[in-house]
Amino acid sequence: MGLTPGGPGPAGALGHWVAATDGGILVPDLWQTKELYDAFAKDQIGPFSAEVGIPAPPTVKYLDTHNYFTPGAGD
């Protein structure tokens, strides 16, 4: 997908991280709008997942975000 850890994200993305779970991985993302995420998922996540052999689309849960942090001073 052309993304680099610690590098810039795609247009509209505010945050992304990956955490290991007992059942696999959890990938929380924070986007400016649901529509921007949906377009990225359709154009990038879906094709990339298929390319690397992931058989089904991820389970997606949308939540409204009421607050988030940005990098602190000096970061």
N, C-alpha and C positions, 0 to 999 in steps of 0.2 A: 504494500500500500504506500510505500515511500515515506513512512513515518520513522523518526529516530527518537529513541528514549531521551527525554529531556529536551528535545527539539520542539519546534513550533508544531502546533496541531493544524488540522484542516479548518477552513473558514467556518466560523460559527461555533467551534468547539471551545469550551471554557475550561474543561478539565477532563482527565482520563487517568485511570490507574488500573492495575490488575493485581488481584490477590488470590493465592491458593486457598482452596476449600477442601473439605473431606471428599466432596464429590467432583472436583475438577477445578474450575477457576470462576471468579466473580470479576466482572469488568464494569465498574460504575463509570459512567460518562456524564458530563454536565455540558449541555448545549444551550445556545441562545434561544432556540425554538425547537419544538418537536419536528417541524417540517424540515429544518436543516439537518437534523439527525436522520430522519427517514430517507432523505435524498442521499446522504452519505452511506447509510446502510445499504440502500439499493445499488448504488453505483460502485461502492468499494468493499464493504464488509461481506456482502453476499458472494460476489465473484471471488474474492480472496479466500473466503472460507471454503468454497467449492474447490478452488485450485490446490489447497493444502490438504484436501480430503476430509473436511468436516462434513458429515452427511446431512445435517439438518440445520436450519437457521437457529440462532440462539433464542432463548426465551427472553423477551424484552418486557420490562415493567417500567411504565412512565410514572414519575412523581413530580409534582410541582416543587420547585426549590424556592425557599423563602429567604435564604441567605447563603453566602459562600465567601471564602477568603481568597485573596490574591497573594502572590508572593510578597514577603515582607521586605522592608528596606534593606538594601545590601545583597539581596538574593539575585 
